[in-house]
């Protein structure tokens, strides 16, 4: 898997746009990042997965998928060493990250009452 192949797969998903964050190309749906290229170094990528999806990928492909260290990793953030990953596996992982981000965004929106966010109350 190359960075160009990763980019092509990410951009093939519906509604995805490429931006940059902290000097790295990233891929977003609805303004939210679900994948990043070049993090933590060239030839790597990162995805926002569920902890379950992360666990499955790490167990099945331990050379290619590595949890990000710290709290982000505990929440599902996962690095990919692209040279050890196949296009099919990365495509599946990108789809999972995409769906995870879409689901999290819709959960946040569903908690907002009709008419928008509630206004702050004045102390009396």
C-alpha distance (Angstrom), angle and dihedral (degrees) to the residues before:
residue distance angle dihedral
X1 . . .
X2 3.79 . .
X3 3.79 130.2 .
X4 3.81 88.8 -110.7
X5 3.82 90.6 54.0
X6 3.80 91.1 47.2
X7 3.82 90.7 50.7
X8 3.82 91.5 48.7
X9 3.82 92.2 50.2
X10 3.81 93.0 47.2
X11 3.80 93.5 48.2
X12 3.81 91.5 48.3
X13 3.82 90.0 69.4
X14 3.81 115.0 97.9
X15 3.81 114.9 -90.0
X16 3.80 96.0 -0.4
X17 3.79 118.7 147.2
X18 3.78 130.1 -173.4
X19 3.81 121.2 -127.2
X20 3.79 134.0 150.7
X21 3.78 131.6 -109.4
X22 3.80 125.3 -175.4
X23 3.81 90.7 -12.0
X24 3.81 95.7 -51.7
X25 3.81 128.2 106.7
X26 3.78 110.3 -114.1
X27 3.77 136.1 -173.0
X28 3.78 122.1 -135.6
X29 3.75 140.9 -171.9
X30 3.79 117.0 -164.4
X31 3.80 89.4 -4.6
X32 3.82 92.6 -58.3
X33 3.81 123.3 116.6
X34 3.80 116.9 -123.0
X35 3.83 100.4 160.7
X36 3.80 137.8 25.6
X37 3.81 132.1 -168.5
X38 3.79 124.8 -143.7
X39 3.79 96.2 21.3
X40 2.95 122.6 165.2
X41 3.84 87.7 -2.3
X42 3.78 142.6 -19.1
X43 3.79 113.6 -61.2
X44 3.80 92.5 30.6
X45 3.79 134.1 94.1
X46 3.80 136.0 -169.8
X47 3.78 132.4 -141.3
X48 3.80 135.6 -166.8
X49 3.81 103.5 -128.4
X50 3.78 135.0 159.9
X51 3.81 113.6 -97.3
X52 3.82 87.7 -111.8
X53 3.83 94.0 53.5
X54 3.79 89.4 45.3
X55 3.81 91.5 51.9
X56 3.81 92.7 50.3
X57 3.83 94.1 48.3
X58 3.81 93.9 45.1
X59 3.81 91.4 50.3
X60 3.81 93.9 45.8
X61 3.83 97.0 41.4
X62 3.83 108.8 20.0
X63 3.82 95.1 165.5
X64 3.81 93.3 51.9
X65 3.84 103.7 37.3
X66 3.80 122.3 51.7
X67 3.82 127.1 170.4
X68 3.80 113.6 -116.3
X69 3.81 109.2 -112.3
X70 3.79 121.4 -103.1
X71 3.80 131.1 9.7
X72 3.82 94.4 -26.5
X73 3.78 89.7 58.8
X74 3.80 92.3 46.6
X75 3.81 87.3 56.4
X76 3.83 93.0 51.9
X77 3.81 105.5 -86.5
X78 3.80 104.2 149.1
X79 3.81 134.4 -172.9
X80 3.78 123.1 -143.1
X81 3.79 122.2 -152.3
X82 3.79 94.4 -148.3
X83 3.81 97.8 -156.5
X84 3.82 89.9 61.7
X85 3.81 95.9 45.2
X86 3.79 129.0 88.1
X87 3.78 123.6 -137.7
X88 3.81 91.2 -117.0
X89 3.80 93.4 52.7
X90 3.80 93.6 45.1
X91 3.80 90.5 47.5
X92 3.81 90.4 53.9
X93 3.80 91.6 45.8
X94 3.82 92.2 48.7
X95 3.80 90.0 50.5
X96 3.80 90.1 50.8
X97 3.82 91.7 49.2
X98 3.81 90.9 46.9
X99 3.81 92.1 50.4
X100 3.81 91.3 45.4
X101 3.81 91.2 53.8
X102 3.81 92.9 45.7
X103 3.82 90.8 49.3
X104 3.82 93.5 47.9
X105 3.80 91.4 48.7
X106 3.80 93.0 50.5
X107 3.82 91.1 47.4
X108 3.80 89.9 54.7
X109 3.80 92.0 48.4
X110 3.80 92.2 48.7
X111 3.82 90.4 58.8
X112 3.80 91.7 58.0
X113 3.81 110.1 91.5
X114 3.80 119.9 -124.5
X115 3.78 108.8 -82.0
X116 3.80 94.5 38.3
X117 3.76 133.9 -86.2
X118 3.79 117.3 -13.8
X119 3.80 114.7 -101.3
X120 3.77 118.9 -111.9
X121 3.79 113.6 -99.4
X122 3.76 121.7 -124.1
X123 3.75 117.3 -121.4
X124 3.79 110.7 -115.1
